[in-house]
Amino acid sequence: MEHDLIRHLGYANLDSRLKRISDKMTHSLRAMYKKLDMDVEPSWYLVLFILDGAPNSSVMDISQRLKFTHQSIHVMTDKMVAKGYLIKTKDEHDKRKTVFNLTQKAKQNLPYFTEIWEAGKVATYELLREDTSIMQHLETLESNLEQKSFGARIIEKLNP
């Protein structure tokens, strides 16, 4: 059996462990969507979900709700427009602001996407062996990182 350095380093390498898990799940989802002959990316459901409940949302609105960078949402929405899932228009009240809405294609596929997301929730619950306590730990981690960045914490340890 190969030595798994990331696992061996334990909590001290949490960022790499989380990235590896995320990469595995994302790769698997891409393969699933391809097998289902769907032209979507795994993270798009977040934007579709937001716009279904809050039409006319801007990149800034979406990035604030997801706590993703403005740039990553901009790239994502551009791809979604190109694939025909979003319509990009100017805000009625502020012509400098671009807003997004679901296309007819997105609206028609939303029930199927919802079915997939619900099945994904069940699969995630099974992966966690019905123990969702990891979510409390992630809440603590995110909250602490909002208060002070990981890099700032390391610098503090280097310069006590």
DRENVEXDREN-506085 format. One line per field, with one value per atom (N, C-alpha, C, CB): residue in three letters; x, y, z; residue number from 1. Coordinates in steps of 0.05 Angstrom, whole numbers, plus 5000, padded with zeros to 4 digits. Glycine has a CB too. Example, Ala and Ser with C-alpha at 12.3 -4.5 7.8 and 13.67 -1.06 7.14 Angstrom:
# residues 2
residuo <- (ALA/ALA/ALA/ALA/SER/SER/SER/SER)
xx <- (5264/5246/5264/5226/5257/5273/5258/5282)
yy <- (4886/4910/4934/4911/4955/4979/5001/4988)
zz <- (5156/5156/5156/5181/5142/5143/5157/5114)
num <- (1/1/1/1/2/2/2/2)
# end
This chain:
# residues 160
residuo <- (MET/MET/MET/MET/GLU/GLU/GLU/GLU/HIS/HIS/HIS/HIS/ASP/ASP/ASP/ASP/LEU/LEU/LEU/LEU/ILE/ILE/ILE/ILE/ARG/ARG/ARG/ARG/HIS/HIS/HIS/HIS/LEU/LEU/LEU/LEU/GLY/GLY/GLY/GLY/TYR/TYR/TYR/TYR/ALA/ALA/ALA/ALA/ASN/ASN/ASN/ASN/LEU/LEU/LEU/LEU/ASP/ASP/ASP/ASP/SER/SER/SER/SER/ARG/ARG/ARG/ARG/LEU/LEU/LEU/LEU/LYS/LYS/LYS/LYS/ARG/ARG/ARG/ARG/ILE/ILE/ILE/ILE/SER/SER/SER/SER/ASP/ASP/ASP/ASP/LYS/LYS/LYS/LYS/MET/MET/MET/MET/THR/THR/THR/THR/HIS/HIS/HIS/HIS/SER/SER/SER/SER/LEU/LEU/LEU/LEU/ARG/ARG/ARG/ARG/ALA/ALA/ALA/ALA/MET/MET/MET/MET/TYR/TYR/TYR/TYR/LYS/LYS/LYS/LYS/LYS/LYS/LYS/LYS/LEU/LEU/LEU/LEU/ASP/ASP/ASP/ASP/MET/MET/MET/MET/ASP/ASP/ASP/ASP/VAL/VAL/VAL/VAL/GLU/GLU/GLU/GLU/PRO/PRO/PRO/PRO/SER/SER/SER/SER/TRP/TRP/TRP/TRP/TYR/TYR/TYR/TYR/LEU/LEU/LEU/LEU/VAL/VAL/VAL/VAL/LEU/LEU/LEU/LEU/PHE/PHE/PHE/PHE/ILE/ILE/ILE/ILE/LEU/LEU/LEU/LEU/ASP/ASP/ASP/ASP/GLY/GLY/GLY/GLY/ALA/ALA/ALA/ALA/PRO/PRO/PRO/PRO/ASN/ASN/ASN/ASN/SER/SER/SER/SER/SER/SER/SER/SER/VAL/VAL/VAL/VAL/MET/MET/MET/MET/ASP/ASP/ASP/ASP/ILE/ILE/ILE/ILE/SER/SER/SER/SER/GLN/GLN/GLN/GLN/ARG/ARG/ARG/ARG/LEU/LEU/LEU/LEU/LYS/LYS/LYS/LYS/PHE/PHE/PHE/PHE/THR/THR/THR/THR/HIS/HIS/HIS/HIS/GLN/GLN/GLN/GLN/SER/SER/SER/SER/ILE/ILE/ILE/ILE/HIS/HIS/HIS/HIS/VAL/VAL/VAL/VAL/MET/MET/MET/MET/THR/THR/THR/THR/ASP/ASP/ASP/ASP/LYS/LYS/LYS/LYS/MET/MET/MET/MET/VAL/VAL/VAL/VAL/ALA/ALA/ALA/ALA/LYS/LYS/LYS/LYS/GLY/GLY/GLY/GLY/TYR/TYR/TYR/TYR/LEU/LEU/LEU/LEU/ILE/ILE/ILE/ILE/LYS/LYS/LYS/LYS/THR/THR/THR/THR/LYS/LYS/LYS/LYS/ASP/ASP/ASP/ASP/GLU/GLU/GLU/GLU/HIS/HIS/HIS/HIS/ASP/ASP/ASP/ASP/LYS/LYS/LYS/LYS/ARG/ARG/ARG/ARG/LYS/LYS/LYS/LYS/THR/THR/THR/THR/VAL/VAL/VAL/VAL/PHE/PHE/PHE/PHE/ASN/ASN/ASN/ASN/LEU/LEU/LEU/LEU/THR/THR/THR/THR/GLN/GLN/GLN/GLN/LYS/LYS/LYS/LYS/ALA/ALA/ALA/ALA/LYS/LYS/LYS/LYS/GLN/GLN/GLN/GLN/ASN/ASN/ASN/ASN/LEU/LEU/LEU/LEU/PRO/PRO/PRO/PRO/TYR/TYR/TYR/TYR/PHE/PHE/PHE/PHE/THR/THR/THR/THR/GLU/GLU/GLU/GLU/ILE/ILE/ILE/ILE/TRP/TRP/TRP/TRP/GLU/GLU/GLU/GLU/ALA/ALA/ALA/ALA/GLY/GLY/GLY/GLY/LYS/LYS/LYS/LYS/VAL/VAL/VAL/VAL/ALA/ALA/ALA/ALA/THR/THR/THR/THR/TYR/TYR/TYR/TYR/GLU/GLU/GLU/GLU/LEU/LEU/LEU/LEU/LEU/LEU/LEU/LEU/ARG/ARG/ARG/ARG/GLU/GLU/GLU/GLU/ASP/ASP/ASP/ASP/THR/THR/THR/THR/SER/SER/SER/SER/ILE/ILE/ILE/ILE/MET/MET/MET/MET/GLN/GLN/GLN/GLN/HIS/HIS/HIS/HIS/LEU/LEU/LEU/LEU/GLU/GLU/GLU/GLU/THR/THR/THR/THR/LEU/LEU/LEU/LEU/GLU/GLU/GLU/GLU/SER/SER/SER/SER/ASN/ASN/ASN/ASN/LEU/LEU/LEU/LEU/GLU/GLU/GLU/GLU/GLN/GLN/GLN/GLN/LYS/LYS/LYS/LYS/SER/SER/SER/SER/PHE/PHE/PHE/PHE/GLY/GLY/GLY/GLY/ALA/ALA/ALA/ALA/ARG/ARG/ARG/ARG/ILE/ILE/ILE/ILE/ILE/ILE/ILE/ILE/GLU/GLU/GLU/GLU/LYS/LYS/LYS/LYS/LEU/LEU/LEU/LEU/ASN/ASN/ASN/ASN/PRO/PRO/PRO/PRO)
xx <- (5017/5000/5018/4981/5010/5026/5022/5017/5043/5042/5026/5070/5006/4989/4999/4959/5016/5028/5007/5046/4987/4966/4952/4946/4944/4931/4950/4921/4975/4995/4999/5022/4998/5003/4979/5008/4956/4933/4922/4940/4913/4900/4919/4891/4945/4964/4963/4992/4951/4948/4919/4964/4902/4873/4866/4859/4878/4871/4875/4888/4897/4901/4882/4930/4874/4855/4828/4854/4819/4793/4794/4787/4816/4818/4816/4844/4830/4830/4802/4850/4788/4760/4743/4749/4746/4730/4736/4736/4761/4769/4757/4799/4757/4745/4715/4750/4702/4673/4666/4661/4681/4676/4681/4693/4703/4710/4688/4737/4678/4657/4631/4652/4625/4601/4603/4596/4626/4629/4624/4658/4635/4631/4602/4649/4588/4560/4544/4550/4549/4534/4539/4542/4564/4570/4555/4601/4554/4540/4510/4544/4499/4471/4466/4461/4488/4487/4477/4469/4487/4480/4505/4469/4501/4523/4525/4519/4529/4531/4556/4506/4564/4586/4575/4606/4589/4578/4570/4598/4585/4579/4556/4604/4547/4526/4500/4521/4494/4469/4465/4466/4487/4486/4475/4513/4484/4475/4446/4493/4440/4412/4393/4410/4401/4385/4380/4398/4401/4398/4379/4426/4384/4368/4339/4381/4335/4307/4291/4306/4304/4291/4295/4301/4316/4321/4330/4344/4310/4317/4330/4291/4342/4356/4378/4336/4393/4416/4440/4419/4458/4483/4505/4491/4528/4552/4558/4576/4556/4562/4542/4561/4516/4495/4502/4467/4508/4513/4538/4515/4559/4585/4581/4607/4566/4561/4545/4546/4526/4510/4526/4485/4544/4560/4586/4565/4594/4621/4643/4623/4638/4658/4669/4646/4692/4704/4686/4733/4687/4673/4682/4677/4708/4720/4710/4751/4708/4699/4670/4703/4654/4625/4623/4609/4640/4640/4646/4660/4667/4674/4652/4700/4640/4619/4594/4611/4586/4562/4567/4553/4591/4597/4594/4626/4604/4601/4572/4617/4556/4528/4512/4517/4520/4507/4514/4517/4539/4548/4534/4579/4528/4514/4483/4521/4474/4445/4429/4435/4441/4426/4419/4443/4434/4429/4426/4451/4410/4407/4420/4377/4437/4451/4439/4482/4429/4418/4427/4386/4421/4427/4404/4432/4411/4391/4373/4405/4347/4328/4334/4300/4343/4347/4375/4340/4395/4423/4436/4438/4437/4447/4476/4443/4491/4519/4520/4534/4498/4498/4486/4481/4500/4490/4477/4514/4454/4439/4434/4412/4428/4424/4397/4446/4386/4361/4364/4337/4346/4346/4334/4331/4345/4333/4310/4354/4296/4275/4288/4260/4311/4326/4331/4352/4340/4346/4320/4360/4299/4274/4262/4253/4264/4254/4270/4256/4296/4313/4314/4341/4304/4305/4293/4291/4270/4260/4279/4232/4292/4311/4336/4319/4346/4368/4361/4376/4337/4328/4328/4300/4319/4319/4347/4306/4366/4394/4405/4411/4399/4410/4399/4402/4373/4361/4375/4331/4380/4394/4422/4395/4434/4461/4462/4471/4440/4439/4438/4414/4422/4420/4447/4398/4460/4486/4507/4496/4507/4525/4520/4523/4495/4487/4498/4457/4495/4506/4536/4497/4550/4579/4588/4589/4572/4579/4570/4567/4559/4548/4528/4571/4512/4490/4500/4471/4525/4536/4544/4561/4528/4533/4548/4507/4561/4575/4598/4586/4607/4628/4619/4636/4593/4583/4588/4553/4586/4592/4621/4584/4638/4667/4673/4683/4660/4664/4654/4650/4632/4621/4642/4595/4653/4674/4698/4682/4707/4730/4725/4737/4702/4696/4693/4671/4680/4677/4704/4659/4721/4747/4764/4762/4761/4776/4766/4774/4740/4729/4740/4698/4745/4755/4785/4752/4800/4829/4837/4846/4851/4859/4879/4871/4881/4900/4928/4896/4934/4961/4969/4963/4950/4955/4960/4931/4946/4950/4978/4929/4987/5014/5035/5018/5032/5051/5053/5044/5030/5030/5047/5001/5045/5060/5090/5050/5097/5125/5137/5128/5121/5130/5114/5127/5118/5102/5108/5108)
yy <- (4976/5000/5025/5000/5044/5069/5086/5085/5101/5119/5144/5126/5151/5174/5197/5168/5214/5236/5255/5252/5262/5281/5269/5287/5244/5232/5230/5203/5223/5221/5247/5211/5270/5296/5305/5316/5292/5297/5325/5291/5335/5362/5384/5368/5380/5401/5406/5392/5388/5392/5391/5369/5403/5403/5414/5418/5436/5449/5430/5474/5415/5395/5372/5385/5364/5342/5350/5333/5374/5384/5388/5411/5398/5402/5375/5416/5355/5328/5317/5309/5319/5309/5325/5312/5351/5367/5360/5397/5356/5348/5321/5347/5302/5276/5278/5256/5293/5296/5311/5311/5333/5348/5332/5374/5317/5300/5280/5286/5268/5248/5260/5235/5285/5298/5305/5324/5314/5320/5295/5331/5273/5247/5239/5225/5244/5237/5254/5242/5281/5298/5291/5328/5283/5274/5249/5270/5230/5205/5210/5186/5230/5238/5256/5252/5262/5279/5307/5266/5318/5345/5363/5344/5386/5405/5425/5419/5416/5433/5427/5431/5446/5442/5437/5466/5423/5416/5440/5401/5462/5485/5503/5502/5498/5515/5514/5508/5492/5489/5511/5462/5520/5542/5567/5547/5574/5598/5595/5605/5571/5566/5568/5538/5557/5558/5587/5542/5603/5631/5646/5645/5643/5657/5648/5655/5623/5613/5628/5583/5634/5647/5678/5637/5687/5716/5724/5723/5727/5736/5764/5737/5771/5797/5801/5819/5779/5781/5788/5755/5803/5811/5792/5840/5794/5779/5784/5785/5809/5817/5804/5847/5804/5791/5761/5795/5748/5719/5714/5708/5729/5724/5729/5742/5748/5753/5731/5780/5720/5698/5672/5693/5667/5643/5646/5633/5671/5677/5666/5666/5668/5662/5688/5644/5687/5712/5722/5708/5749/5762/5750/5792/5746/5735/5707/5735/5689/5662/5662/5644/5679/5681/5693/5698/5712/5724/5703/5747/5687/5666/5645/5652/5637/5617/5627/5610/5652/5662/5666/5689/5673/5675/5648/5686/5627/5600/5592/5580/5599/5592/5607/5598/5632/5647/5633/5677/5626/5613/5587/5609/5572/5546/5549/5528/5574/5578/5575/5561/5576/5574/5600/5557/5621/5648/5669/5655/5689/5713/5735/5719/5751/5773/5799/5772/5816/5842/5864/5840/5888/5911/5915/5937/5923/5929/5952/5935/5950/5971/5997/5962/5997/6021/6032/6016/6015/6022/6009/6015/6023/6012/6003/6032/6011/6003/5974/6022/5965/5939/5918/5941/5895/5872/5852/5858/5843/5823/5798/5835/5776/5750/5739/5731/5724/5710/5683/5726/5664/5638/5639/5618/5624/5621/5601/5614/5599/5578/5550/5580/5546/5521/5514/5522/5533/5529/5522/5553/5538/5533/5506/5555/5497/5471/5448/5467/5452/5432/5433/5435/5454/5458/5434/5483/5423/5400/5376/5391/5371/5349/5355/5344/5380/5388/5385/5418/5392/5389/5360/5402/5343/5314/5304/5298/5313/5306/5316/5316/5341/5353/5338/5382/5330/5316/5288/5312/5275/5249/5253/5236/5276/5283/5287/5308/5299/5302/5275/5319/5257/5230/5216/5213/5218/5205/5217/5209/5243/5256/5246/5287/5244/5235/5206/5235/5190/5162/5162/5146/5180/5182/5189/5203/5205/5214/5193/5241/5171/5151/5162/5136/5181/5194/5210/5173/5217/5234/5261/5220/5280/5307/5325/5319/5315/5332/5347/5315/5337/5352/5380/5336/5384/5410/5431/5409/5422/5440/5448/5426/5429/5434/5454/5408/5450/5468/5496/5457/5498/5524/5539/5521/5524/5535/5544/5515/5528/5534/5559/5510/5560/5583/5609/5578/5607/5630/5640/5622/5622/5630/5643/5607/5632/5643/5671/5624/5676/5702/5723/5701/5714/5732/5739/5720/5718/5722/5701/5721/5709/5690/5669/5705/5648/5626/5636/5603/5652/5663/5681/5678/5698/5716/5700/5736/5679/5662/5649/5640/5641/5629/5649/5616/5674/5695/5701/5721/5701/5705/5684/5705/5659/5638/5640/5610/5652/5656/5679/5660/5699/5723/5728/5748/5712/5715/5741/5691)
zz <- (5000/5000/5000/5024/4983/4981/5007/4957/5013/5036/5027/5046/5042/5036/5053/5041/5042/5057/5068/5039/5052/5062/5086/5039/5085/5108/5132/5100/5126/5147/5162/5136/5148/5161/5178/5139/5175/5192/5190/5220/5213/5214/5204/5241/5206/5198/5168/5206/5153/5124/5116/5109/5133/5128/5101/5150/5093/5067/5044/5063/5044/5022/5023/5024/5047/5050/5040/5079/5047/5038/5007/5052/4997/4968/4953/4960/4964/4951/4951/4966/4973/4975/4955/5003/4954/4936/4907/4940/4900/4873/4865/4870/4884/4878/4872/4901/4889/4886/4860/4910/4854/4830/4805/4830/4805/4782/4777/4786/4799/4797/4787/4824/4796/4787/4757/4803/4748/4720/4703/4714/4712/4698/4698/4710/4720/4722/4703/4751/4702/4684/4655/4689/4649/4622/4615/4618/4633/4629/4625/4653/4639/4636/4612/4662/4597/4573/4580/4552/4602/4610/4608/4640/4597/4592/4614/4565/4639/4662/4678/4680/4695/4713/4741/4713/4758/4785/4801/4800/4800/4818/4807/4821/4783/4772/4787/4743/4800/4814/4834/4827/4846/4866/4854/4878/4830/4816/4807/4792/4796/4788/4811/4775/4834/4858/4867/4881/4867/4875/4856/4875/4830/4810/4809/4783/4816/4816/4838/4821/4860/4882/4882/4908/4869/4868/4840/4889/4823/4795/4796/4778/4774/4771/4791/4774/4797/4815/4799/4832/4811/4798/4807/4805/4794/4802/4832/4785/4840/4867/4887/4871/4879/4896/4899/4883/4878/4878/4894/4849/4889/4903/4934/4892/4941/4970/4983/4974/4968/4980/4982/4962/4963/4964/4978/4935/4982/4993/4976/5022/4949/4929/4919/4906/4907/4896/4873/4887/4870/4848/4821/4848/4819/4794/4788/4796/4808/4802/4794/4827/4805/4797/4769/4817/4763/4736/4715/4735/4720/4701/4699/4711/4722/4722/4706/4750/4711/4698/4668/4710/4660/4631/4618/4627/4631/4619/4618/4636/4638/4639/4618/4667/4612/4591/4564/4591/4560/4535/4531/4536/4552/4549/4548/4573/4550/4547/4572/4527/4596/4621/4634/4640/4627/4639/4617/4658/4623/4606/4622/4599/4608/4621/4610/4616/4627/4619/4638/4618/4631/4648/4668/4631/4692/4712/4703/4739/4708/4700/4713/4706/4739/4754/4753/4783/4747/4746/4722/4773/4700/4675/4676/4652/4696/4699/4710/4718/4722/4735/4717/4761/4715/4699/4718/4684/4709/4725/4708/4735/4722/4709/4716/4717/4697/4700/4687/4689/4695/4683/4655/4700/4637/4610/4611/4589/4589/4588/4590/4561/4578/4581/4610/4565/4625/4654/4669/4666/4663/4677/4671/4669/4646/4638/4652/4608/4655/4667/4698/4657/4710/4739/4754/4746/4746/4761/4761/4749/4738/4736/4753/4707/4752/4768/4798/4763/4806/4833/4842/4837/4824/4829/4834/4806/4817/4820/4846/4796/4853/4878/4903/4880/4901/4924/4927/4920/4904/4905/4915/4877/4908/4918/4948/4904/4959/4988/5002/4996/4991/5003/5001/4988/4978/4974/4993/4945/4997/5016/5045/5015/5052/5079/5083/5082/5062/5063/5065/5039/5050/5051/5079/5031/5093/5120/5141/5126/5131/5149/5169/5164/5158/5173/5196/5182/5197/5218/5206/5232/5211/5199/5217/5192/5238/5257/5243/5280/5220/5206/5199/5180/5195/5188/5211/5182/5236/5258/5258/5285/5252/5251/5228/5248/5205/5183/5189/5158/5203/5212/5229/5227/5249/5266/5250/5288/5232/5216/5199/5197/5185/5168/5185/5152/5207/5225/5234/5249/5243/5252/5230/5264/5205/5183/5174/5159/5179/5174/5193/5175/5218/5238/5233/5266/5225/5219/5199/5246/5178/5157/5167/5134/5153/5159/5158/5140/5137/5134/5157/5108/5166/5188/5214/5192/5217/5241/5241/5242/5217/5215/5221/5187/5210/5215/5245/5199/5258/5287/5302/5298/5292/5305/5299/5295/5276/5269/5284/5239/5290/5304/5329/5285/5350/5375/5389/5393)
num <- (1/1/1/1/2/2/2/2/3/3/3/3/4/4/4/4/5/5/5/5/6/6/6/6/7/7/7/7/8/8/8/8/9/9/9/9/10/10/10/10/11/11/11/11/12/12/12/12/13/13/13/13/14/14/14/14/15/15/15/15/16/16/16/16/17/17/17/17/18/18/18/18/19/19/19/19/20/20/20/20/21/21/21/21/22/22/22/22/23/23/23/23/24/24/24/24/25/25/25/25/26/26/26/26/27/27/27/27/28/28/28/28/29/29/29/29/30/30/30/30/31/31/31/31/32/32/32/32/33/33/33/33/34/34/34/34/35/35/35/35/36/36/36/36/37/37/37/37/38/38/38/38/39/39/39/39/40/40/40/40/41/41/41/41/42/42/42/42/43/43/43/43/44/44/44/44/45/45/45/45/46/46/46/46/47/47/47/47/48/48/48/48/49/49/49/49/50/50/50/50/51/51/51/51/52/52/52/52/53/53/53/53/54/54/54/54/55/55/55/55/56/56/56/56/57/57/57/57/58/58/58/58/59/59/59/59/60/60/60/60/61/61/61/61/62/62/62/62/63/63/63/63/64/64/64/64/65/65/65/65/66/66/66/66/67/67/67/67/68/68/68/68/69/69/69/69/70/70/70/70/71/71/71/71/72/72/72/72/73/73/73/73/74/74/74/74/75/75/75/75/76/76/76/76/77/77/77/77/78/78/78/78/79/79/79/79/80/80/80/80/81/81/81/81/82/82/82/82/83/83/83/83/84/84/84/84/85/85/85/85/86/86/86/86/87/87/87/87/88/88/88/88/89/89/89/89/90/90/90/90/91/91/91/91/92/92/92/92/93/93/93/93/94/94/94/94/95/95/95/95/96/96/96/96/97/97/97/97/98/98/98/98/99/99/99/99/100/100/100/100/101/101/101/101/102/102/102/102/103/103/103/103/104/104/104/104/105/105/105/105/106/106/106/106/107/107/107/107/108/108/108/108/109/109/109/109/110/110/110/110/111/111/111/111/112/112/112/112/113/113/113/113/114/114/114/114/115/115/115/115/116/116/116/116/117/117/117/117/118/118/118/118/119/119/119/119/120/120/120/120/121/121/121/121/122/122/122/122/123/123/123/123/124/124/124/124/125/125/125/125/126/126/126/126/127/127/127/127/128/128/128/128/129/129/129/129/130/130/130/130/131/131/131/131/132/132/132/132/133/133/133/133/134/134/134/134/135/135/135/135/136/136/136/136/137/137/137/137/138/138/138/138/139/139/139/139/140/140/140/140/141/141/141/141/142/142/142/142/143/143/143/143/144/144/144/144/145/145/145/145/146/146/146/146/147/147/147/147/148/148/148/148/149/149/149/149/150/150/150/150/151/151/151/151/152/152/152/152/153/153/153/153/154/154/154/154/155/155/155/155/156/156/156/156/157/157/157/157/158/158/158/158/159/159/159/159/160/160/160/160)
# end
